[in-house]
């Protein structure tokens, strides 16, 4: 699976938690790094917390690719 976020601390939490459960997690910080990593390796699941435009440019562009995406938005009360 892959975890993509624009904050490294969030990625570290996800990778540590899922790693303890035995999952191999490919991580990326931001859309550009995610696009590069996803072009080399296709995960079965992507955990994503990026704004819509960045999320769109991150997704693989192969229509035959079966991919599960779980979008995890920021909490609405979180200050920006």
mmJSON file of the N, C-alpha and C atoms, coordinates in Angstrom:
{"data_MODEL":{"atom_site":{
"group_PDB":["ATOM","ATOM","ATOM","ATOM","ATOM","ATOM","ATOM","ATOM","ATOM","ATOM","ATOM","ATOM","ATOM","ATOM","ATOM","ATOM","ATOM","ATOM","ATOM","ATOM","ATOM","ATOM","ATOM","ATOM","ATOM","ATOM","ATOM","ATOM","ATOM","ATOM","ATOM","ATOM","ATOM","ATOM","ATOM","ATOM","ATOM","ATOM","ATOM","ATOM","ATOM","ATOM","ATOM","ATOM","ATOM","ATOM","ATOM","ATOM","ATOM","ATOM","ATOM","ATOM","ATOM","ATOM","ATOM","ATOM","ATOM","ATOM","ATOM","ATOM","ATOM","ATOM","ATOM","ATOM","ATOM","ATOM","ATOM","ATOM","ATOM","ATOM","ATOM","ATOM","ATOM","ATOM","ATOM","ATOM","ATOM","ATOM","ATOM","ATOM","ATOM","ATOM","ATOM","ATOM","ATOM","ATOM","ATOM","ATOM","ATOM","ATOM","ATOM","ATOM","ATOM","ATOM","ATOM","ATOM","ATOM","ATOM","ATOM","ATOM","ATOM","ATOM","ATOM","ATOM","ATOM","ATOM","ATOM","ATOM","ATOM","ATOM","ATOM","ATOM","ATOM","ATOM","ATOM","ATOM","ATOM","ATOM","ATOM","ATOM","ATOM","ATOM","ATOM","ATOM","ATOM","ATOM","ATOM","ATOM","ATOM","ATOM","ATOM","ATOM","ATOM","ATOM","ATOM","ATOM","ATOM","ATOM","ATOM","ATOM","ATOM","ATOM","ATOM","ATOM","ATOM","ATOM","ATOM","ATOM","ATOM","ATOM","ATOM","ATOM","ATOM","ATOM","ATOM","ATOM","ATOM","ATOM","ATOM","ATOM","ATOM","ATOM","ATOM","ATOM","ATOM","ATOM","ATOM","ATOM","ATOM","ATOM","ATOM","ATOM","ATOM","ATOM","ATOM","ATOM","ATOM","ATOM","ATOM","ATOM","ATOM","ATOM","ATOM","ATOM","ATOM","ATOM","ATOM","ATOM","ATOM","ATOM","ATOM","ATOM","ATOM","ATOM","ATOM","ATOM","ATOM","ATOM","ATOM","ATOM","ATOM","ATOM","ATOM","ATOM","ATOM","ATOM","ATOM","ATOM","ATOM","ATOM","ATOM","ATOM","ATOM","ATOM","ATOM","ATOM","ATOM","ATOM","ATOM","ATOM","ATOM","ATOM","ATOM","ATOM","ATOM","ATOM","ATOM","ATOM","ATOM","ATOM","ATOM","ATOM","ATOM","ATOM","ATOM","ATOM","ATOM","ATOM","ATOM","ATOM"],
"id":[1,2,3,4,5,6,7,8,9,10,11,12,13,14,15,16,17,18,19,20,21,22,23,24,25,26,27,28,29,30,31,32,33,34,35,36,37,38,39,40,41,42,43,44,45,46,47,48,49,50,51,52,53,54,55,56,57,58,59,60,61,62,63,64,65,66,67,68,69,70,71,72,73,74,75,76,77,78,79,80,81,82,83,84,85,86,87,88,89,90,91,92,93,94,95,96,97,98,99,100,101,102,103,104,105,106,107,108,109,110,111,112,113,114,115,116,117,118,119,120,121,122,123,124,125,126,127,128,129,130,131,132,133,134,135,136,137,138,139,140,141,142,143,144,145,146,147,148,149,150,151,152,153,154,155,156,157,158,159,160,161,162,163,164,165,166,167,168,169,170,171,172,173,174,175,176,177,178,179,180,181,182,183,184,185,186,187,188,189,190,191,192,193,194,195,196,197,198,199,200,201,202,203,204,205,206,207,208,209,210,211,212,213,214,215,216,217,218,219,220,221,222,223,224,225,226,227,228,229,230,231,232,233,234,235,236,237,238,239,240],
"type_symbol":["N","C","C","N","C","C","N","C","C","N","C","C","N","C","C","N","C","C","N","C","C","N","C","C","N","C","C","N","C","C","N","C","C","N","C","C","N","C","C","N","C","C","N","C","C","N","C","C","N","C","C","N","C","C","N","C","C","N","C","C","N","C","C","N","C","C","N","C","C","N","C","C","N","C","C","N","C","C","N","C","C","N","C","C","N","C","C","N","C","C","N","C","C","N","C","C","N","C","C","N","C","C","N","C","C","N","C","C","N","C","C","N","C","C","N","C","C","N","C","C","N","C","C","N","C","C","N","C","C","N","C","C","N","C","C","N","C","C","N","C","C","N","C","C","N","C","C","N","C","C","N","C","C","N","C","C","N","C","C","N","C","C","N","C","C","N","C","C","N","C","C","N","C","C","N","C","C","N","C","C","N","C","C","N","C","C","N","C","C","N","C","C","N","C","C","N","C","C","N","C","C","N","C","C","N","C","C","N","C","C","N","C","C","N","C","C","N","C","C","N","C","C","N","C","C","N","C","C","N","C","C","N","C","C","N","C","C","N","C","C"],
"label_atom_id":["N","CA","C","N","CA","C","N","CA","C","N","CA","C","N","CA","C","N","CA","C","N","CA","C","N","CA","C","N","CA","C","N","CA","C","N","CA","C","N","CA","C","N","CA","C","N","CA","C","N","CA","C","N","CA","C","N","CA","C","N","CA","C","N","CA","C","N","CA","C","N","CA","C","N","CA","C","N","CA","C","N","CA","C","N","CA","C","N","CA","C","N","CA","C","N","CA","C","N","CA","C","N","CA","C","N","CA","C","N","CA","C","N","CA","C","N","CA","C","N","CA","C","N","CA","C","N","CA","C","N","CA","C","N","CA","C","N","CA","C","N","CA","C","N","CA","C","N","CA","C","N","CA","C","N","CA","C","N","CA","C","N","CA","C","N","CA","C","N","CA","C","N","CA","C","N","CA","C","N","CA","C","N","CA","C","N","CA","C","N","CA","C","N","CA","C","N","CA","C","N","CA","C","N","CA","C","N","CA","C","N","CA","C","N","CA","C","N","CA","C","N","CA","C","N","CA","C","N","CA","C","N","CA","C","N","CA","C","N","CA","C","N","CA","C","N","CA","C","N","CA","C","N","CA","C","N","CA","C","N","CA","C","N","CA","C","N","CA","C","N","CA","C","N","CA","C","N","CA","C"],
"label_alt_id":[null,null,null,null,null,null,null,null,null,null,null,null,null,null,null,null,null,null,null,null,null,null,null,null,null,null,null,null,null,null,null,null,null,null,null,null,null,null,null,null,null,null,null,null,null,null,null,null,null,null,null,null,null,null,null,null,null,null,null,null,null,null,null,null,null,null,null,null,null,null,null,null,null,null,null,null,null,null,null,null,null,null,null,null,null,null,null,null,null,null,null,null,null,null,null,null,null,null,null,null,null,null,null,null,null,null,null,null,null,null,null,null,null,null,null,null,null,null,null,null,null,null,null,null,null,null,null,null,null,null,null,null,null,null,null,null,null,null,null,null,null,null,null,null,null,null,null,null,null,null,null,null,null,null,null,null,null,null,null,null,null,null,null,null,null,null,null,null,null,null,null,null,null,null,null,null,null,null,null,null,null,null,null,null,null,null,null,null,null,null,null,null,null,null,null,null,null,null,null,null,null,null,null,null,null,null,null,null,null,null,null,null,null,null,null,null,null,null,null,null,null,null,null,null,null,null,null,null,null,null,null,null,null,null,null,null,null,null,null,null],
"label_comp_id":["UNK","UNK","UNK","UNK","UNK","UNK","UNK","UNK","UNK","UNK","UNK","UNK","UNK","UNK","UNK","UNK","UNK","UNK","UNK","UNK","UNK","UNK","UNK","UNK","UNK","UNK","UNK","UNK","UNK","UNK","UNK","UNK","UNK","UNK","UNK","UNK","UNK","UNK","UNK","UNK","UNK","UNK","UNK","UNK","UNK","UNK","UNK","UNK","UNK","UNK","UNK","UNK","UNK","UNK","UNK","UNK","UNK","UNK","UNK","UNK","UNK","UNK","UNK","UNK","UNK","UNK","UNK","UNK","UNK","UNK","UNK","UNK","UNK","UNK","UNK","UNK","UNK","UNK","UNK","UNK","UNK","UNK","UNK","UNK","UNK","UNK","UNK","UNK","UNK","UNK","UNK","UNK","UNK","UNK","UNK","UNK","UNK","UNK","UNK","UNK","UNK","UNK","UNK","UNK","UNK","UNK","UNK","UNK","UNK","UNK","UNK","UNK","UNK","UNK","UNK","UNK","UNK","UNK","UNK","UNK","UNK","UNK","UNK","UNK","UNK","UNK","UNK","UNK","UNK","UNK","UNK","UNK","UNK","UNK","UNK","UNK","UNK","UNK","UNK","UNK","UNK","UNK","UNK","UNK","UNK","UNK","UNK","UNK","UNK","UNK","UNK","UNK","UNK","UNK","UNK","UNK","UNK","UNK","UNK","UNK","UNK","UNK","UNK","UNK","UNK","UNK","UNK","UNK","UNK","UNK","UNK","UNK","UNK","UNK","UNK","UNK","UNK","UNK","UNK","UNK","UNK","UNK","UNK","UNK","UNK","UNK","UNK","UNK","UNK","UNK","UNK","UNK","UNK","UNK","UNK","UNK","UNK","UNK","UNK","UNK","UNK","UNK","UNK","UNK","UNK","UNK","UNK","UNK","UNK","UNK","UNK","UNK","UNK","UNK","UNK","UNK","UNK","UNK","UNK","UNK","UNK","UNK","UNK","UNK","UNK","UNK","UNK","UNK","UNK","UNK","UNK","UNK","UNK","UNK","UNK","UNK","UNK","UNK","UNK","UNK"],
"label_asym_id":["A","A","A","A","A","A","A","A","A","A","A","A","A","A","A","A","A","A","A","A","A","A","A","A","A","A","A","A","A","A","A","A","A","A","A","A","A","A","A","A","A","A","A","A","A","A","A","A","A","A","A","A","A","A","A","A","A","A","A","A","A","A","A","A","A","A","A","A","A","A","A","A","A","A","A","A","A","A","A","A","A","A","A","A","A","A","A","A","A","A","A","A","A","A","A","A","A","A","A","A","A","A","A","A","A","A","A","A","A","A","A","A","A","A","A","A","A","A","A","A","A","A","A","A","A","A","A","A","A","A","A","A","A","A","A","A","A","A","A","A","A","A","A","A","A","A","A","A","A","A","A","A","A","A","A","A","A","A","A","A","A","A","A","A","A","A","A","A","A","A","A","A","A","A","A","A","A","A","A","A","A","A","A","A","A","A","A","A","A","A","A","A","A","A","A","A","A","A","A","A","A","A","A","A","A","A","A","A","A","A","A","A","A","A","A","A","A","A","A","A","A","A","A","A","A","A","A","A","A","A","A","A","A","A","A","A","A","A","A","A"],
"label_entity_id":["1","1","1","1","1","1","1","1","1","1","1","1","1","1","1","1","1","1","1","1","1","1","1","1","1","1","1","1","1","1","1","1","1","1","1","1","1","1","1","1","1","1","1","1","1","1","1","1","1","1","1","1","1","1","1","1","1","1","1","1","1","1","1","1","1","1","1","1","1","1","1","1","1","1","1","1","1","1","1","1","1","1","1","1","1","1","1","1","1","1","1","1","1","1","1","1","1","1","1","1","1","1","1","1","1","1","1","1","1","1","1","1","1","1","1","1","1","1","1","1","1","1","1","1","1","1","1","1","1","1","1","1","1","1","1","1","1","1","1","1","1","1","1","1","1","1","1","1","1","1","1","1","1","1","1","1","1","1","1","1","1","1","1","1","1","1","1","1","1","1","1","1","1","1","1","1","1","1","1","1","1","1","1","1","1","1","1","1","1","1","1","1","1","1","1","1","1","1","1","1","1","1","1","1","1","1","1","1","1","1","1","1","1","1","1","1","1","1","1","1","1","1","1","1","1","1","1","1","1","1","1","1","1","1","1","1","1","1","1","1"],
"label_seq_id":[1,1,1,2,2,2,3,3,3,4,4,4,5,5,5,6,6,6,7,7,7,8,8,8,9,9,9,10,10,10,11,11,11,12,12,12,13,13,13,14,14,14,15,15,15,16,16,16,17,17,17,18,18,18,19,19,19,20,20,20,21,21,21,22,22,22,23,23,23,24,24,24,25,25,25,26,26,26,27,27,27,28,28,28,29,29,29,30,30,30,31,31,31,32,32,32,33,33,33,34,34,34,35,35,35,36,36,36,37,37,37,38,38,38,39,39,39,40,40,40,41,41,41,42,42,42,43,43,43,44,44,44,45,45,45,46,46,46,47,47,47,48,48,48,49,49,49,50,50,50,51,51,51,52,52,52,53,53,53,54,54,54,55,55,55,56,56,56,57,57,57,58,58,58,59,59,59,60,60,60,61,61,61,62,62,62,63,63,63,64,64,64,65,65,65,66,66,66,67,67,67,68,68,68,69,69,69,70,70,70,71,71,71,72,72,72,73,73,73,74,74,74,75,75,75,76,76,76,77,77,77,78,78,78,79,79,79,80,80,80],
"pdbx_PDB_ins_code":[null,null,null,null,null,null,null,null,null,null,null,null,null,null,null,null,null,null,null,null,null,null,null,null,null,null,null,null,null,null,null,null,null,null,null,null,null,null,null,null,null,null,null,null,null,null,null,null,null,null,null,null,null,null,null,null,null,null,null,null,null,null,null,null,null,null,null,null,null,null,null,null,null,null,null,null,null,null,null,null,null,null,null,null,null,null,null,null,null,null,null,null,null,null,null,null,null,null,null,null,null,null,null,null,null,null,null,null,null,null,null,null,null,null,null,null,null,null,null,null,null,null,null,null,null,null,null,null,null,null,null,null,null,null,null,null,null,null,null,null,null,null,null,null,null,null,null,null,null,null,null,null,null,null,null,null,null,null,null,null,null,null,null,null,null,null,null,null,null,null,null,null,null,null,null,null,null,null,null,null,null,null,null,null,null,null,null,null,null,null,null,null,null,null,null,null,null,null,null,null,null,null,null,null,null,null,null,null,null,null,null,null,null,null,null,null,null,null,null,null,null,null,null,null,null,null,null,null,null,null,null,null,null,null,null,null,null,null,null,null],
"Cartn_x":[0.838,0.0,0.88,0.278,1.009,0.317,1.086,0.567,1.145,0.255,0.675,0.096,0.94,0.51,1.496,1.078,1.985,2.746,2.506,3.218,3.94,5.238,6.059,5.678,5.294,4.938,3.724,2.763,1.598,2.009,2.906,3.403,4.103,4.917,5.651,4.704,3.607,2.63,1.971,1.553,0.876,1.824,3.035,4.007,4.321,4.495,4.792,3.62,2.414,1.233,0.973,1.021,0.748,1.896,3.122,4.274,4.171,3.652,3.467,2.443,1.544,0.536,1.012,2.264,2.836,2.686,2.175,2.026,3.309,3.6,4.695,4.08,4.602,4.015,5.036,4.667,5.448,4.947,5.824,5.373,5.873,5.128,5.514,5.002,5.803,5.422,5.092,3.813,3.365,3.136,2.434,2.023,3.151,4.18,5.278,6.029,6.353,7.061,6.175,4.888,3.957,3.871,3.762,3.696,4.922,6.081,7.325,7.344,6.991,7.046,5.97,4.786,3.704,3.934,4.79,5.103,6.014,6.716,7.628,6.949,6.097,5.48,4.015,3.145,1.698,1.215,0.775,0.244,-1.188,-1.657,-3.042,-3.99,-3.457,-4.261,-3.448,-4.087,-3.441,-4.221,-3.529,-4.09,-3.615,-4.55,-4.21,-4.8,-3.99,-4.466,-3.796,-4.329,-3.843,-5.053,-4.932,-6.038,-6.377,-7.62,-8.123,-7.23,-6.7,-5.864,-4.607,-3.976,-2.767,-3.105,-4.254,-4.666,-4.871,-5.483,-5.741,-4.43,-3.435,-2.175,-1.341,-1.654,-0.91,-1.324,-2.586,-3.125,-2.511,-2.248,-1.709,-2.669,-2.141,-2.949,-3.12,-3.172,-3.385,-4.794,-5.684,-7.065,-7.227,-6.28,-6.391,-5.956,-5.432,-4.918,-6.07,-6.236,-7.234,-6.598,-7.174,-6.55,-7.61,-7.365,-8.256,-7.663,-8.503,-8.064,-8.893,-8.232,-8.905,-8.423,-9.329,-8.991,-9.286,-8.299,-8.439,-8.242,-9.339,-9.204,-8.799,-8.301,-7.971,-9.244,-9.097,-10.238,-10.714,-12.045,-12.558,-12.227,-11.996,-11.692,-10.212,-9.394,-7.954,-7.67,-6.952,-6.645,-5.734,-5.949,-5.113,-4.088],
"Cartn_y":[-1.168,0.0,1.227,2.354,3.606,4.638,5.431,6.525,7.828,8.757,10.032,11.175,12.082,13.242,14.369,15.581,16.713,17.036,16.256,16.462,15.172,15.268,14.087,13.41,14.184,13.588,12.668,13.028,12.164,10.858,10.952,9.762,8.832,9.386,8.569,7.793,8.424,7.753,6.591,6.845,5.808,4.646,4.938,3.882,3.048,3.698,2.963,2.075,2.626,1.858,0.671,0.902,-0.184,-1.186,-0.71,-1.606,-2.609,-2.152,-3.051,-4.15,-3.858,-4.845,-5.747,-5.516,-6.371,-5.867,-4.643,-4.088,-3.422,-3.581,-2.839,-1.567,-0.41,0.868,1.688,2.037,2.953,4.353,5.221,6.553,7.612,8.712,9.851,11.125,12.16,13.448,14.369,14.627,15.526,14.821,15.527,14.974,14.635,15.477,15.227,13.946,13.783,12.579,11.348,11.492,10.377,9.954,10.913,10.577,9.791,10.233,9.552,8.132,7.958,6.631,5.704,6.252,5.421,5.029,5.771,5.388,4.163,3.899,2.766,1.546,1.775,0.671,0.984,0.043,0.218,-0.496,0.245,-0.405,-0.885,-1.769,-2.23,-1.205,-0.388,0.597,1.863,3.01,4.301,5.016,5.422,6.282,7.688,8.599,9.891,11.031,12.026,13.268,14.419,14.732,15.86,16.599,17.9,18.623,18.01,18.193,17.565,17.666,18.836,19.007,18.155,18.127,17.308,15.829,15.469,14.063,13.596,14.427,14.065,13.837,14.693,14.548,13.386,12.895,11.802,10.436,10.292,8.988,8.431,7.137,6.504,6.676,6.79,7.048,5.815,4.666,3.434,2.938,2.998,2.587,1.129,0.284,-1.129,-1.423,-0.438,-0.617,-0.626,-1.746,-1.828,-1.283,-0.221,0.477,0.919,0.714,1.185,2.46,3.468,4.756,5.096,5.437,5.897,7.315,8.267,9.677,10.032,10.567,10.935,12.449,13.213,14.672,15.149,16.381,16.984,17.188,17.23,17.489,18.919,19.142,20.466,21.544,21.155,22.158,22.505,21.82,22.078,23.429,24.321,25.635,25.504,26.347,26.315,27.408],
"Cartn_z":[0.0,0.0,0.0,-0.3,-0.357,0.509,1.225,2.045,1.508,1.175,0.587,1.407,1.816,2.589,2.33,2.632,2.457,3.739,4.803,6.064,6.45,6.571,6.85,8.165,9.169,10.464,10.338,9.498,9.28,8.619,7.657,6.961,7.946,8.825,9.795,10.702,11.123,11.984,11.24,9.995,9.199,8.915,8.506,8.188,9.43,10.573,11.811,12.223,12.186,12.614,11.694,10.394,9.447,9.39,9.598,9.637,10.782,11.933,13.073,12.773,11.838,11.452,10.313,9.866,8.841,7.415,7.247,5.905,5.437,4.168,3.532,2.967,3.394,2.996,2.212,0.999,0.168,0.505,0.982,1.379,0.416,0.373,-0.457,0.197,0.125,0.678,-0.495,-0.681,-1.743,-3.064,-3.936,-5.222,-6.173,-6.239,-7.179,-6.821,-5.552,-5.119,-5.297,-5.019,-5.193,-6.651,-7.555,-8.984,-9.427,-8.983,-9.357,-8.814,-7.556,-6.942,-7.491,-7.777,-8.304,-9.755,-10.455,-11.83,-11.869,-10.771,-10.687,-10.064,-9.093,-8.349,-8.075,-8.363,-8.193,-6.929,-5.922,-4.722,-4.944,-4.08,-4.132,-3.512,-2.599,-1.892,-1.698,-1.874,-1.61,-0.524,0.535,1.573,1.246,1.047,0.461,1.259,1.577,2.177,1.44,0.279,-0.513,-1.062,-1.28,-1.915,-3.271,-3.731,-4.946,-6.159,-6.456,-7.65,-7.562,-6.407,-6.234,-6.296,-5.743,-5.772,-7.206,-8.03,-9.43,-10.178,-9.966,-10.709,-10.18,-8.991,-8.385,-8.918,-9.276,-9.63,-10.913,-10.926,-12.134,-13.305,-14.488,-15.668,-16.545,-15.949,-16.706,-16.43,-17.421,-17.185,-16.792,-17.152,-16.82,-15.383,-14.707,-13.348,-12.342,-11.64,-10.58,-9.307,-8.768,-7.658,-6.674,-5.398,-4.35,-3.763,-3.581,-3.052,-1.832,-0.746,0.453,0.719,0.531,0.743,2.189,2.892,4.291,4.406,4.4,4.456,5.843,5.892,7.179,7.977,9.264,10.131,9.907,9.766,9.447,10.48,11.731,12.754,12.813,12.018,12.018,11.386,12.08,11.49,10.277,9.292,8.084,8.089],
"occupancy":[1.0,1.0,1.0,1.0,1.0,1.0,1.0,1.0,1.0,1.0,1.0,1.0,1.0,1.0,1.0,1.0,1.0,1.0,1.0,1.0,1.0,1.0,1.0,1.0,1.0,1.0,1.0,1.0,1.0,1.0,1.0,1.0,1.0,1.0,1.0,1.0,1.0,1.0,1.0,1.0,1.0,1.0,1.0,1.0,1.0,1.0,1.0,1.0,1.0,1.0,1.0,1.0,1.0,1.0,1.0,1.0,1.0,1.0,1.0,1.0,1.0,1.0,1.0,1.0,1.0,1.0,1.0,1.0,1.0,1.0,1.0,1.0,1.0,1.0,1.0,1.0,1.0,1.0,1.0,1.0,1.0,1.0,1.0,1.0,1.0,1.0,1.0,1.0,1.0,1.0,1.0,1.0,1.0,1.0,1.0,1.0,1.0,1.0,1.0,1.0,1.0,1.0,1.0,1.0,1.0,1.0,1.0,1.0,1.0,1.0,1.0,1.0,1.0,1.0,1.0,1.0,1.0,1.0,1.0,1.0,1.0,1.0,1.0,1.0,1.0,1.0,1.0,1.0,1.0,1.0,1.0,1.0,1.0,1.0,1.0,1.0,1.0,1.0,1.0,1.0,1.0,1.0,1.0,1.0,1.0,1.0,1.0,1.0,1.0,1.0,1.0,1.0,1.0,1.0,1.0,1.0,1.0,1.0,1.0,1.0,1.0,1.0,1.0,1.0,1.0,1.0,1.0,1.0,1.0,1.0,1.0,1.0,1.0,1.0,1.0,1.0,1.0,1.0,1.0,1.0,1.0,1.0,1.0,1.0,1.0,1.0,1.0,1.0,1.0,1.0,1.0,1.0,1.0,1.0,1.0,1.0,1.0,1.0,1.0,1.0,1.0,1.0,1.0,1.0,1.0,1.0,1.0,1.0,1.0,1.0,1.0,1.0,1.0,1.0,1.0,1.0,1.0,1.0,1.0,1.0,1.0,1.0,1.0,1.0,1.0,1.0,1.0,1.0,1.0,1.0,1.0,1.0,1.0,1.0,1.0,1.0,1.0,1.0,1.0,1.0],
"B_iso_or_equiv":[0.0,0.0,0.0,0.0,0.0,0.0,0.0,0.0,0.0,0.0,0.0,0.0,0.0,0.0,0.0,0.0,0.0,0.0,0.0,0.0,0.0,0.0,0.0,0.0,0.0,0.0,0.0,0.0,0.0,0.0,0.0,0.0,0.0,0.0,0.0,0.0,0.0,0.0,0.0,0.0,0.0,0.0,0.0,0.0,0.0,0.0,0.0,0.0,0.0,0.0,0.0,0.0,0.0,0.0,0.0,0.0,0.0,0.0,0.0,0.0,0.0,0.0,0.0,0.0,0.0,0.0,0.0,0.0,0.0,0.0,0.0,0.0,0.0,0.0,0.0,0.0,0.0,0.0,0.0,0.0,0.0,0.0,0.0,0.0,0.0,0.0,0.0,0.0,0.0,0.0,0.0,0.0,0.0,0.0,0.0,0.0,0.0,0.0,0.0,0.0,0.0,0.0,0.0,0.0,0.0,0.0,0.0,0.0,0.0,0.0,0.0,0.0,0.0,0.0,0.0,0.0,0.0,0.0,0.0,0.0,0.0,0.0,0.0,0.0,0.0,0.0,0.0,0.0,0.0,0.0,0.0,0.0,0.0,0.0,0.0,0.0,0.0,0.0,0.0,0.0,0.0,0.0,0.0,0.0,0.0,0.0,0.0,0.0,0.0,0.0,0.0,0.0,0.0,0.0,0.0,0.0,0.0,0.0,0.0,0.0,0.0,0.0,0.0,0.0,0.0,0.0,0.0,0.0,0.0,0.0,0.0,0.0,0.0,0.0,0.0,0.0,0.0,0.0,0.0,0.0,0.0,0.0,0.0,0.0,0.0,0.0,0.0,0.0,0.0,0.0,0.0,0.0,0.0,0.0,0.0,0.0,0.0,0.0,0.0,0.0,0.0,0.0,0.0,0.0,0.0,0.0,0.0,0.0,0.0,0.0,0.0,0.0,0.0,0.0,0.0,0.0,0.0,0.0,0.0,0.0,0.0,0.0,0.0,0.0,0.0,0.0,0.0,0.0,0.0,0.0,0.0,0.0,0.0,0.0,0.0,0.0,0.0,0.0,0.0,0.0],
"pdbx_formal_charge":[null,null,null,null,null,null,null,null,null,null,null,null,null,null,null,null,null,null,null,null,null,null,null,null,null,null,null,null,null,null,null,null,null,null,null,null,null,null,null,null,null,null,null,null,null,null,null,null,null,null,null,null,null,null,null,null,null,null,null,null,null,null,null,null,null,null,null,null,null,null,null,null,null,null,null,null,null,null,null,null,null,null,null,null,null,null,null,null,null,null,null,null,null,null,null,null,null,null,null,null,null,null,null,null,null,null,null,null,null,null,null,null,null,null,null,null,null,null,null,null,null,null,null,null,null,null,null,null,null,null,null,null,null,null,null,null,null,null,null,null,null,null,null,null,null,null,null,null,null,null,null,null,null,null,null,null,null,null,null,null,null,null,null,null,null,null,null,null,null,null,null,null,null,null,null,null,null,null,null,null,null,null,null,null,null,null,null,null,null,null,null,null,null,null,null,null,null,null,null,null,null,null,null,null,null,null,null,null,null,null,null,null,null,null,null,null,null,null,null,null,null,null,null,null,null,null,null,null,null,null,null,null,null,null,null,null,null,null,null,null],
"auth_seq_id":[1,1,1,2,2,2,3,3,3,4,4,4,5,5,5,6,6,6,7,7,7,8,8,8,9,9,9,10,10,10,11,11,11,12,12,12,13,13,13,14,14,14,15,15,15,16,16,16,17,17,17,18,18,18,19,19,19,20,20,20,21,21,21,22,22,22,23,23,23,24,24,24,25,25,25,26,26,26,27,27,27,28,28,28,29,29,29,30,30,30,31,31,31,32,32,32,33,33,33,34,34,34,35,35,35,36,36,36,37,37,37,38,38,38,39,39,39,40,40,40,41,41,41,42,42,42,43,43,43,44,44,44,45,45,45,46,46,46,47,47,47,48,48,48,49,49,49,50,50,50,51,51,51,52,52,52,53,53,53,54,54,54,55,55,55,56,56,56,57,57,57,58,58,58,59,59,59,60,60,60,61,61,61,62,62,62,63,63,63,64,64,64,65,65,65,66,66,66,67,67,67,68,68,68,69,69,69,70,70,70,71,71,71,72,72,72,73,73,73,74,74,74,75,75,75,76,76,76,77,77,77,78,78,78,79,79,79,80,80,80],
"auth_comp_id":["UNK","UNK","UNK","UNK","UNK","UNK","UNK","UNK","UNK","UNK","UNK","UNK","UNK","UNK","UNK","UNK","UNK","UNK","UNK","UNK","UNK","UNK","UNK","UNK","UNK","UNK","UNK","UNK","UNK","UNK","UNK","UNK","UNK","UNK","UNK","UNK","UNK","UNK","UNK","UNK","UNK","UNK","UNK","UNK","UNK","UNK","UNK","UNK","UNK","UNK","UNK","UNK","UNK","UNK","UNK","UNK","UNK","UNK","UNK","UNK","UNK","UNK","UNK","UNK","UNK","UNK","UNK","UNK","UNK","UNK","UNK","UNK","UNK","UNK","UNK","UNK","UNK","UNK","UNK","UNK","UNK","UNK","UNK","UNK","UNK","UNK","UNK","UNK","UNK","UNK","UNK","UNK","UNK","UNK","UNK","UNK","UNK","UNK","UNK","UNK","UNK","UNK","UNK","UNK","UNK","UNK","UNK","UNK","UNK","UNK","UNK","UNK","UNK","UNK","UNK","UNK","UNK","UNK","UNK","UNK","UNK","UNK","UNK","UNK","UNK","UNK","UNK","UNK","UNK","UNK","UNK","UNK","UNK","UNK","UNK","UNK","UNK","UNK","UNK","UNK","UNK","UNK","UNK","UNK","UNK","UNK","UNK","UNK","UNK","UNK","UNK","UNK","UNK","UNK","UNK","UNK","UNK","UNK","UNK","UNK","UNK","UNK","UNK","UNK","UNK","UNK","UNK","UNK","UNK","UNK","UNK","UNK","UNK","UNK","UNK","UNK","UNK","UNK","UNK","UNK","UNK","UNK","UNK","UNK","UNK","UNK","UNK","UNK","UNK","UNK","UNK","UNK","UNK","UNK","UNK","UNK","UNK","UNK","UNK","UNK","UNK","UNK","UNK","UNK","UNK","UNK","UNK","UNK","UNK","UNK","UNK","UNK","UNK","UNK","UNK","UNK","UNK","UNK","UNK","UNK","UNK","UNK","UNK","UNK","UNK","UNK","UNK","UNK","UNK","UNK","UNK","UNK","UNK","UNK","UNK","UNK","UNK","UNK","UNK","UNK"],
"auth_asym_id":["A","A","A","A","A","A","A","A","A","A","A","A","A","A","A","A","A","A","A","A","A","A","A","A","A","A","A","A","A","A","A","A","A","A","A","A","A","A","A","A","A","A","A","A","A","A","A","A","A","A","A","A","A","A","A","A","A","A","A","A","A","A","A","A","A","A","A","A","A","A","A","A","A","A","A","A","A","A","A","A","A","A","A","A","A","A","A","A","A","A","A","A","A","A","A","A","A","A","A","A","A","A","A","A","A","A","A","A","A","A","A","A","A","A","A","A","A","A","A","A","A","A","A","A","A","A","A","A","A","A","A","A","A","A","A","A","A","A","A","A","A","A","A","A","A","A","A","A","A","A","A","A","A","A","A","A","A","A","A","A","A","A","A","A","A","A","A","A","A","A","A","A","A","A","A","A","A","A","A","A","A","A","A","A","A","A","A","A","A","A","A","A","A","A","A","A","A","A","A","A","A","A","A","A","A","A","A","A","A","A","A","A","A","A","A","A","A","A","A","A","A","A","A","A","A","A","A","A","A","A","A","A","A","A","A","A","A","A","A","A"],
"auth_atom_id":["N","CA","C","N","CA","C","N","CA","C","N","CA","C","N","CA","C","N","CA","C","N","CA","C","N","CA","C","N","CA","C","N","CA","C","N","CA","C","N","CA","C","N","CA","C","N","CA","C","N","CA","C","N","CA","C","N","CA","C","N","CA","C","N","CA","C","N","CA","C","N","CA","C","N","CA","C","N","CA","C","N","CA","C","N","CA","C","N","CA","C","N","CA","C","N","CA","C","N","CA","C","N","CA","C","N","CA","C","N","CA","C","N","CA","C","N","CA","C","N","CA","C","N","CA","C","N","CA","C","N","CA","C","N","CA","C","N","CA","C","N","CA","C","N","CA","C","N","CA","C","N","CA","C","N","CA","C","N","CA","C","N","CA","C","N","CA","C","N","CA","C","N","CA","C","N","CA","C","N","CA","C","N","CA","C","N","CA","C","N","CA","C","N","CA","C","N","CA","C","N","CA","C","N","CA","C","N","CA","C","N","CA","C","N","CA","C","N","CA","C","N","CA","C","N","CA","C","N","CA","C","N","CA","C","N","CA","C","N","CA","C","N","CA","C","N","CA","C","N","CA","C","N","CA","C","N","CA","C","N","CA","C","N","CA","C","N","CA","C","N","CA","C","N","CA","C","N","CA","C"],
"pdbx_PDB_model_num":[1,1,1,1,1,1,1,1,1,1,1,1,1,1,1,1,1,1,1,1,1,1,1,1,1,1,1,1,1,1,1,1,1,1,1,1,1,1,1,1,1,1,1,1,1,1,1,1,1,1,1,1,1,1,1,1,1,1,1,1,1,1,1,1,1,1,1,1,1,1,1,1,1,1,1,1,1,1,1,1,1,1,1,1,1,1,1,1,1,1,1,1,1,1,1,1,1,1,1,1,1,1,1,1,1,1,1,1,1,1,1,1,1,1,1,1,1,1,1,1,1,1,1,1,1,1,1,1,1,1,1,1,1,1,1,1,1,1,1,1,1,1,1,1,1,1,1,1,1,1,1,1,1,1,1,1,1,1,1,1,1,1,1,1,1,1,1,1,1,1,1,1,1,1,1,1,1,1,1,1,1,1,1,1,1,1,1,1,1,1,1,1,1,1,1,1,1,1,1,1,1,1,1,1,1,1,1,1,1,1,1,1,1,1,1,1,1,1,1,1,1,1,1,1,1,1,1,1,1,1,1,1,1,1,1,1,1,1,1,1]
}}}
